[in-house]
């Protein structure tokens, strides 16, 4: 709603004026809380947008120049040789292939291009930046459509904001080059939360994006209850429609932007989003995954993964698990999280400026290396778009809000769908008045949540956990036969009654590691790039809306080289 200030002043019983904050900045604001007639007040959840003092900031951190020989992280206190962590992008930043290789993300699971990913941005970006990025790394030109919200003109004149948008778009394409479209919702005229509410409302009303990524945030208590509740209402609509929202958890560790005490950053604390924290990612020479540690460079002034406890939202059901006596208890309790309030983040991915991603932004100087949970949120959103396409291809509809299924595959307190990050913390008591923050530990913690993505397990379980009780499950695929060569194996099987598709898994028989994964509607498929002279177990899972049926494993050995 827009009208002259005098109109709002008259109807809400306030006066507007300019005020000066303690940091010297001036802002426009009402002089008191608005008042509504009693017959109207009971129908109004809250009033927001009566000042421009609250401005959000993108959660991206420019990686500082440092000797290429070292990439250190405060979380562990250990230095890592660049041969273990340097990327193959310009200036040693992680390239798309580095990210996909480290997390074992398949380029495509299901045929076709059905997925749309939406981004919220505070301002415009240069399309030439995106063209430079995709050309450099040989990626397809995914269509990027801009949707200006609330009459915003989409100006491209702010280096940090343009760089943030380029980062979000680049990460989306890097992880899922087969996206049908990226929709960028721009709203840069209004203060937070008006801009975010308007953009979220547009994304919800359009309902064309299956996954959404947000890389902006601000402390809960700065916003107030009315704004938090209003966001929650829009997110409720999005969940009902099957839209999954992935949000940066913050870049100031456990402390938020106020810098004193423990604070949670909205919208990452909202219970209907998947809050994404940050790690330092270390890889081997061949790009494969080595390990991850908590991102914490507060001592260097380079941020830390956001995480902690919401002061507003109660603990959601998905963060409750049954203890040995069958009593409901918080999954966060063992690592000193809350038993009564929403704990965040939910998951994590690479975000440390010590292991940054490569991004191109002309206004920011060209090729730059970037960290922050602005990296990890779009990585997760784009990865889940791959899973969502597989979900829909198998006839199971949208995945939507992922937290119930992410928390649903738990052994004790440890998720079977994520890599548990065990080292580090998101605090620095020396800098923040003795307040220590939170520490990583086995299972869920308020630092990296359930952990980083274990892509094969996530993709498998995203399909196996979906079912519709009104539809009979399919019969088992029978007569599975494997014909191996040195590096391939062709599977054939008899069609299962009532199956709408088949999920195929190739496992290294000795280690149990997933070596291949695919979806098909046919009854024949060839796995490629297998290791010679190796035993593999192949599984065929028949799928439909009623559930899944697993075939008996077929174990064969690939041929020796030569």
N, C-alpha and C positions, 0 to 999 in steps of 0.2 A: 504494500500500500504506500503511495506517495501523495503528499499534499504539502502546502506551505506550512512552515513551522508555527505560524500563528493559529492555523486551524487545529493542529495537535495540541497546542498550548491551551486553547479554549476548551476543547472537549476532554482533556485529560487533567486539567487543573494544575498545570505546571508553567514555569517560565523558562525560556531558553536563553543561554548566554555563552560567552567564551570564558574558559577557565585555564589556569596554568597548573600543570602537574609538577611534582617535586623534581623531575628531571629537566624542567624548564620548557617542555613542550606544551603548546596550547591545544585545547580541544573544545568542541562544541557539545553542550550537554543540557539536559533538563536539570532544574535545581532541586528536584525532589522526586520521590516515587509517584508515578501516575495514579490517579484515582478515577474509578468508574462508578456510575450509579449502581446500586445494589442489584437491580433487576437485570443488569448486563454483566456485572462482574462474575456472577456464578457460571456464565457460559464462556468465559475467556480464560484460557490456560496461562497466559502471560503476555507481556508486552516487551518487545525488544527493539533495538535500533534507535533509541532516543539520544544517542551520543555517538561520536566518532572517535572516542578515546581508545576503543578496543580494536587493534589492528593485528591481523594474524601475520605469521611469517612462514615462508617455506622451510621445510626441514631438510635442507641440503647444506653440506659443508664442503667448501673448496679444499681439496687436499693440498697442504703446503708443500713446497719443494723441499726434498730431503735427499740425502745421498741414496743412490739406487741400490747400494749394497745392503741396506738395512730397512726393515719394516717392522717397527716395534709397536707394542700395544700395552698400555698401562695395566690391562686386566691381569696379565700374567707376569709382567716384569721381565719377560724374555724377549730377546731379539731373534729375528728369523732371517736367514739369508734370502736375498732377493730371488735366488734360484728356486726357492720354495713358494714364493708368493707373487712375484712380478707377473703382470698380465702381458698379453700380446698386442694390446692396443697402443696408440700413440702415448709416449711418455711413460710406458709401463702400466697403464691402466688396464683393467680387465675388459676384454673384448666380449662380444656376444657368445662366441664359441667357448671362451674361458668359462663363462657363467654356466652355459648349458652342459659343458663337459664336467665341471666340478660337481654340479648337482644331478648329473646323469638325466637331463631333461630331454626327452625325445623331440625331434623337430615337428613331428606330426603323428597322431595316433589314428584318427579317423579321417577318411577322405572328405574333401570339400572344405569350404570356408563358411562357417556359420556364426562365428563368434564376434561380438562387438564389445569393446572395452571402453568405458567412460572414464574421463579424468576431470577433476575440478582444478581450475587454474585461476590465479589472481590477475593474470594479464595475458597479453598476446605473446606470440613467438614467431620466429622467422622460419617459414617453410623450407628455405634454403638450408637451414641448419640440419633439418631432418634428412633432406636429400643428400647432404654431405656425409652424414653418418651411415645411411644405408648403402651408399655407393662404396664407401671405404671398406665395409665389411661384407659386401656382396649379398645384401639382404633384399628381399622384395619390397616394392613400393606399396606398403599398406596404405590405403586411403585414410587421410586424416581430415575429419569434418569438424569445423568450428561452430559452436552454438553460443552466440552472445546472449547473456541472461540479463534481464532488467534494463535493457537498452544500452548495455555496455558497448563501447565502440571498438574494443579490442586493440588498443594502442600497443605498439611494440617499441617501448622506449626505456625499459628498466632492465639492466643487465641481469640482476639476480633473479627477477621474475621470469624473464625470457629463458634463462638458463635452467630454471626449475622445470618449466614446461618442456623444454628440449630433453631434459633428463628423464622425465616421466614417459614421454613418447618413445624415446630411445630404448628404455628398459622394456617397455611393452613389446616393441617389435623384436628386440634382441631375444627375448624368452620365447615368444610365440610369433614367428614370422608368417604364420598362416592365418593371422587375424583377418577377418573380413573387413573390419573398419575400426578406427579409433575415433571416438567422439570427445572433443575437448569443450567442456562447458566453462566459459570465461565470465567472471563477474569481478571486476576490479574497482568499481566505483564506490561500493558501499562498505561500511565497517563490518567486522566480524561481530555477531554471527549472521547478520542479514544476508551477506553475500553467500555464505555457505548454505544457509537455509534455502535461499532462492535457487542455487545451483542444484542442491539435493532434490528440491521439489521438481525441478525441470527434468532431472534424470529419472525420477520416479514416475512422473506423468508421461514422459516419452516411452519409458519401459522398453527400450530397444537394446540396452546393454545388459548382458548377463553378469558381467563383473565390473566393479568400480574401484578406482584407486584414488586416495586422497593423501596428499603429502603436506598438509598444513595443519596447524594446531595451536592451541593456547590453553593456559591453565583453567581448570574447571571453575575455581572460585572467582576468577575474573569475570566469567560469563554470568554466573548466577543461575538459580534453579529454573527460571522461566525459559531461558534459552536452551538449557540442557534438555528439558522436557519437550520443547518444540522439536528439537532435532530427533529425539526418540520417537516422536509420532511419525515423522517422515520415514525414518528407518523401519518402523513397523510396517508401513506400506510396502517398502522395498523388499523386506523379508517375505511378506505375503505373496509378492509377485515373483519370487525366485531370483532376486538380484543379490549377489554377494558383494559386500563392501569391505575393502582392505585399507587400513589406515596406519600411517606412520605413528609409532608410539612416542616419538619425541627424541630430541638430541641433547638434552641437558641432564641425562641420568635420571636419578630419582627425584630431582629437585624442581623440575619444570622451569618456566621462564622467570619466575619471581626470585629464584636464587636463594631462598631461605626456607628451611624445612622441607618436608616431603610433599610433592604436589603431583597430581595426575593431569595429563593433557587431553582435553577434548579435541576432536571426537574419538580419539583412540581409547578412551575409557568407556565409551558407549557399549552396553552389553550386546547390542545387535550388530556390531562390526567385528571383523577379525583384526585385532591390533597386532602390528608387526614390529618387532624389535630388531636390533642390529648386532652383527658379529664381525670379527676379523676372520677372514677366510684364507686358509693356506692350502696351496696345491702343490703337487709334485711337478717335476720337469715336464711330464707328459700331459699336464693339465688335470689329472685326476685328483679327486678329493683327498686331502691329507688330514686336516682337522679344522675346527673352529673354536674360537674363544670369544668371550664377551668383549664387545667394543667398549673400551673405557680409556679415553685420552683426556680426561678432565684436567689432569696435571699439566698437560701441554696446551690447554685451552682449545682442544679440538673435539670436545663433546664426549658423550657416552650414550649408550642405548637407553631410551626412556623406559620406565617400568615402575610399577608400584601398586597403589591401592586407590580406588575411586572414593572420594569423600561423599559422593552423591548417590551412586547406584549400588543397590544391594547385590550380594553374590548371586549370579545366575545359576540355574539348575545344572547347566553343563559343567560347572566347576565344582560340583558336589559328587563325591564317590562314596561307596559303602565301605566301612572299615571291617575288620575281622568279625565284629559282632553284628554286622548288618546295619549299623547306624550311619546315617548320612554325615559326612565330614568334608571339609574343604580340601581340594586337591593341592592347594597352596600352603596348607598348614605346616607340613614337614620342613619347608624352607622359609618359615617365618612370614608367610603371607597372611591374608585376612581370612577369617572363618565366616565373616558376615557381609563383607563388601566385595564388589567386583575387583578381581585381580587382573592386571595386565602387564605385559603383552600376552598374546595367545601363542604366537610363533615368532620366528626370527629368520633373517638371511643376512648376507654380506652387507655391511654398511660402514665399516670403519674407514676413515680417511687414510689409514695405514695400508689398506688393501683396496684402493678405490677403483671405480669404474671409469672408463674413458667416455667422454661426452663432447659433442661439438656445439659451441655456442659463440657465434660471431661477436655478440655484444659483450661476452665475457672473455674475449681474447682468442677464440678459436678452440683448439683441442685442449681440454682441461680434464683433470682428474677430480672426481667428486665422491664424497662419502655422505653419510647421514641416512636416517630411516626413510628419506625420500628415495633412496635406492631400493631398500628392501621391500617397501610396500608395493610398488608396481611390479617387482619381480614375482612376488607371491600372487598378485592379482592376475598377471599374465599367465603364470603357470597354471592357476586354477581355471583359466579359460581353456587351456588344453584339456584338462580333466572334464570341463563342462561339455566341450564338443563331443568327447567320447561318451559321456553320459547321455547326451541327446541322440547320438548316433545309435546307441544301444536301445533306444526307445524308452529311456528312463526320465526324460524331462530335464529341467534345469537342476543344477546342484543347489544354487541359491546360497543362503547363509551356511557357511561351512563349519562353524564351531561345534554344533552338536555331533557331527561325524568326526571332526578332528579330536575331540575329547572322548569320543565313543570307543576308540580302540586303545584302551589303556590296560597295561599289565601291572598291577599295583598302582604306582603313580607315574609310570613311565609309558609314554606313547610309543606304539609300534609303528606309527606312520611318520615319525620325525627323528632326527638325530639329536640326542640329548647333549646340550652344551654344558659342560661341568665346571669350567674354569672362569673365575673373574667375578666382578661386582659392577654395579652402576653407581657407586658412591665414591666420595672422597672427603672423609671426615676432616682432613686438614684444611680444606678449602671452604667447607660448609658448616662451620661452627660445631664440629664434633658429631654431626648427623651422618651416619655411615651409609645409608642406602640399603640395598639388598644384594645378596650374594647368590651366585649360581650354585646349584646342587643337583643331585640325582632326582629325576622326575621334573614336575612343573616347578618353576621359580619365577619371581617377579622381575626377572632380568631378560631372559630370552624365551620365556613361556615354556611351551612344550618342546622347543628346539627348532632347528632348521629343517628344510624339506628333505625327506627321504622319498624321492619322486616315485620310484617304482611302487613302493608300498602304498603311497597316497593314491596313486592312479588306480591301483587294483581295488583298494578298499572303498574308493569313491563309487565304484560300480557295485561292489558286493553288499554294501550296506543299504542300498536303495531297494525298496520293494513296495508293492501295492497289494494289500491283503485281499482285494477283490479280484485279482488276477491269479489264476493257477500258475505256479512256477513251471518252467520248461522241464522236459525230460533230459536225462544225461546224454551228452554226445558219446557215441559208442564207436568201436572199431577204429580208434585213433592209431595211426601208423606214421612213423617218422622215417624219412630216407635221408641220411646224412652224407655230406661230402666233407672236404677238408675244412671249409669255413661256412657251410650252409646246412640247413636241414629243412626239408619240405614235409609239412604235416598234412595229412588227409584224414577225414573222419566221416562217419555217417551223420546225416542231419538229425537233430533232436526235435521231437514234436514240440510245438508251441514256442520255439526259440525265435527271437527277433534278431539275434546277433551272437557272436562268440568272442570271448576274451581269451587271448593266447598268452601264455607265460613260458619263457625259457629260463631255467635255473641251472647255474653251475652246480652239478650234483655234489661235489666235494664241499664247497663253501656255503651253498644255499643262496648265493647272491643272484639276484635277477639279472640276467644277461640280455634279455629281449622281452618286448611287450608289444602287443598289437591288438587291434579290433578288426573284425571282418564280419560280413554277412554271408560269405560263402563257406565252403567246406574244404578249402585248401589254402595253405599259406606257407611261404618260405621265409624262414629266419636267416638273416645274413650276418656277416662279420663275427661269426663264432670263432672260438679258438680251436686250432687243430689238436687232435689227439686228446680230446677232453670229453668226459662224460657229462651229458646234459639230461635233465628231466624236463619233459614238456607236458603242460597241462592245457586242456581245453575246457573253458567254462561257458556253458550255455546260459544266455541271458534273456529275460523279458521283464516286464513291469512287476511280475509276481515274485521275482527273486533270481536265484542263480543255482545251477547244478554243476558240480565239478566232476570231470572225468577222472578215471584212474590215471596216474602218471605213466608216461612212456619214457624209458631211459635208454638212450643210445650213446654211442661214442663217435665223435667226428674222426675222420681219417687223418693219418699222419701226413706231414708235408712230404712231397716227393714220392 
